[in-house]
């Protein structure tokens, strides 16, 4: 049984209201665990709040052969939840020799932002563990206050749109428990195990050691990020 209040329809509804007054949301839906939980909860909120306008969008990077089958999965899940769905295929240009991880991330966000309608809020399912990794990676890059503030729960991305991350206080374990409780099926992206990517190395090598030594380290790191954000 999940215990984080954000992982309940009422709790997430109240949290979103504390972040934005908008009732229009575009969910970045990868088909993975995190975004499936977000999609599932938003569907339940809509049953409580019929005026809520939500839709899902999947970005296909074209980097893995398996990704073609993910389109069907995302379409089927969205249809089962009666959530309008759209997919966009991208061609990743990495001729500049930059980090493929970063190039794909930027291309994904640009596509999502271009797809936003007026006053629509982009929802992503970044969670507590993602926040820890982000702050550490920024620290290793020698970032200043802005970088060490890591990911903001709400931020403006255009004159008419915002990006919200309502799961930043939610651990991945809690998301896994929710998915198990509600029998959710989700995609396991094999690239998440590729430790040549900095984030994956941090996730699979560094963070387990830190958690073993310091219990609650993710919350402590996230708290530091919040403090940095307040000093900007």
N, C-alpha and C positions, 0 to 999 in steps of 0.2 A: 504494500500500500504506500503510495507516494505521500509525502507530508508537506512539501513546499506548497504554500497557498496559491502561488502563481500557477501551479499545475492543477487548478480547478477552474471550471468555467467562470464562476463568480469572482474568484481571485484574480484571474487574468483580465477579466472585464474591468475590474476596479483599477488594476495596475495600468492598463491601457488608458483609462480615463485620467489617471494622474499624469500621463505623459502627453496626451493629445486630446483635443476635443473633436477630432475628425471621426467620421463613421465610415470612411472609405479606405480600404486596405488592399494592397497588392502583396501577396505572400511569396517570397522567394522560395520556391519549392524544388529542392534537389532530388527528393525521393528518399533521402537518408533519414536516419532516426530523428534528428533534431527538428527538421522542417516538417516531418510527418506528424510529430506530436503537436507542433504549432498549428498545423492545418486542422487536425482533429479537434483541438480545443476551440479554434475560431469557429468551426462549424457548430459546436455546441453553444457558443455565445450567440451566434446568429439565431438559434432557436429561441433564445431568451430576448433577443433584441432584433426583431425582424427587419428593422430599417437599416441594419448593418449591411454595407456593400463590400463583399470580399471576393477576390479572385486569386487564382494561383498562376505562377509562371515558372516554367522550367527552362534553364539555359543549358543547351547542349554544346559543349566545347569542341566536340569532334576529335578528342585526343585519345579516346579508348574505343576499341571495337564494341565492347559491351554496352557502351553508352546508348547505342541505338535501341536496345531493348528497354532501357530505362524510360524512354519516351512513353512506351505502352504502359509501363507500371504507373507512371505519374498520371497519365490520362485516366487509367482505370480507377485509381484511388480518388482522384478529383471527381470523377463521374459518380462514384459510389456515395460521395459526400455531397453531391449536387452543388459543387463549387465550380464556377466558370474557370476554364483552364486554357492556357496558351503555352506553346513551346517556341523557342527561338534557337536556331542553329547558328553557331559562330564559326568563323575560320580564324584561328589564332595565328597571328603574325609575330614570330619571334626572331626576325632577321637581325634585330639589334643585339641579340645575344644576351638579353636580360634573363632574370630568373623566370622560368616557365610558370612557376607557381604564382608569381606576382603579375605577370602578363595576363594569365588566365583570370585571375581575380579582378583585375582592372577591367578587362573586357566584359566580364559578367556584370559588374556594377554599372558600367556604361550602358549595357543593353537594358538592364532593369530600369535605370533612370529614364532612358529614352521612352520606355513603355508606359511610364506613369501618366495618369490623367490628372487634371487640375484638382488640387486639395487632397489627393490620394497619398496615403502614408505607406512607404515601403517597409514591410515587416521581415526581419531576418531572425533566425533561431540561434544566434550566437549565445553560448551559455557560459557559466562560471569558469569552466576549464579553459574555454577559448580565451577568456579575459586574462587568465593567468599566463597562458602561453604568449599572448600578445604583448603584455607588459615585459616579460622576460626578453622576448625578441627585440623589443625597442631598447631595452637596457643594453643588450649586447651590441646594438648598433650605435650606441652612444647618444641616444636621443635625449632631448631636453624635456621640459615640462609637458609640452603638447604631446609628445610621443609617449611619455610615461603615464599620461592620463588614460592611455589605451583606448578602449571603445566606449563611446558615450551611449547611454540608454536612449537618448533622443537627440537628433541633430537635423538642422536644415540642410537640404541637398540641392534645392532649387528655390526660386522665389515662391513657388506654390506647393512645394512638397517637402516632406520630412522622412527621415529614416528612423525607425524605432527598433530597439532590440530588447524585447520584454523578458527574455530568459537569462539575463546576465547574472541573476542571483541563484540560478538553478544549476545544480551539478549534473554532469552527464549520467551519473548513477541514478539520479532521480528520474531523468528522462527515460532511461532503460527500464526502470521499474514501472513507469507509466505505460510504456509501450507493451510491456509484458502483461500488465493488468488489463489493458484494453485490446490485447491480441492484435497489435498493429504489425504489419509486415513492411519492411523497408529495405532499401538498397544498401549494400555494403560496397563502397567504392574501394577497389584494390589499391588505388593510388595513395590512399590514406596510410598505407603501410610502408610506403616508399620513404626511407629515412634519408634519402639524398636531398629531400626538401627540408628546409630548416624547421618549419613548424612540426613536421612529423618526427624529426629527431628530438625536438624539445618534448613532444607529447609522449613518445615511447621510451626515451632514455632519461631525460632530465627530471621531468615531473614525477614519475614513479619514485625516484630516489628522494626527492624533496618531500613527498607525501609520507614516505616511510619514516623519515627523520622528524618532520614537523607536521603533526596532525592539524588539519584545518588551514594548511598553507594556502589553498586556493582562495579562501575567504580573506585571509590576511593580505594577499597580493592584490585582490580586488579592492580591498579597503584603501590600500596605498594608491591605487589608480584613482579612486574617488577623491582622495585628498589632493592629488596632483591636479585633478580637474577643477577643484574649488579654488586653487591658487592661480589659475590662469587669468 
